Amino acid sequence: MSSRLVDAGWTKELDEGLVLASHNLCVISPFIKRRAVERILSHVPKAMRIITRFNLADFADGVSDIGALRSLLAAGAQIRGIRNLHAKVYVFGARRAIVTSANLTEAALTRNHEFGLVSDEPKIISASKEYFEKLWADGLANLTIQQLDEWQRAVASHLVRGAPHASSGSLGDFGATGVDLVSPPLPSGVIEGEEAYVKFLGEGSNRVSLSFPVRDELESALCHWALTYPANKRPTAVKDGALMFISRLTYEPRDIIIFGRAIGMKYVPGRDDASADEIEARGWKETWPRYIRVHHAEFVAGTMANGVSLNALMDALGHDAFISTQRNHASGQGNTNPYKAYNQQAAVRLSLQGQEWLADRLQVAMERHGRLPHDELDKLGWPTLPTEWAHN
């Protein structure tokens, strides 16, 4: 029997534990994401019990997935919620225990710097199981599909209004009181997506200078809750969870400056078309009435000069900047010039390399110049939805 300290290779540790004992799996993890759950379910575990958080703000912020909990329930798992949960423990029957800093998320298992103990010693396994059983008893009742359905509607209603920061606390925490632990700070939900786009604001005949204030652009475009598309181009390519980099056409120099980012929601006809009142308030929406609604938007403070140049991205990566030019280069046919890839387009989809390049530099820009404060976004206002959409 042995115990060892581990600082990397958590997917391997998880797989080995499930091979040792794929029955009576007990997991304590505040945050749970879909891809990590798929790793567990690929081993077809039996008699799973999961303790996590039921704070709906976690799901709205994207640090935990309702869909992941739904998959676990479908596989026969029992799930209970504890408020202010911070511990991460994995017990594989009577064979192994892991006590770690790693949540059951892909980022924690594969990318983050996580540290913990892996042990086959009976005393440590027993102590870990005893701690699990204490929290399990505090959790009182098992999660149901009906609860998940209600939570999903509540979270979706919050997100479709732009996820105002001030209203996140009103979503509710449905975990049991449990023990008095300090709630961990939530990481930003707007870091990465499975796909990413640069959305252009402005037209070739309507550019702004680098000294143009970011807040003025937000006040005009309201891009903290929706990105607009032309009437004849419904934005059906964007999926839920897409990372939307928000940019503005500029002059002197002639460029496109990325000054913000947000998480996009797929276009829903009717819900995501500008209302008569919205068009009356901003006449330009008659030409640009289609919405990709966004949430958890964040913007660099100051002026456009503080953002990131799209020209610099294209010069650095060439055909690897965008999905289309990268694919054309690989196939040996079609346009591979990134400067020609977005002509007459409302947005362009980034390659993985383009997404990483832009995310890194925008993060640096926000750390250097600061972010536009939440109270400034609150002053700009948030949309109200008709009743038939607000609760769908």
Order of alpha helices (4+ residues) and beta strands (2+ residues): beta-alpha-beta-alpha-beta-alpha-alpha-beta-beta-beta-alpha-beta-alpha-alpha-beta-alpha-beta-beta-beta-alpha-beta-beta-alpha-alpha-beta-alpha-alpha-alpha
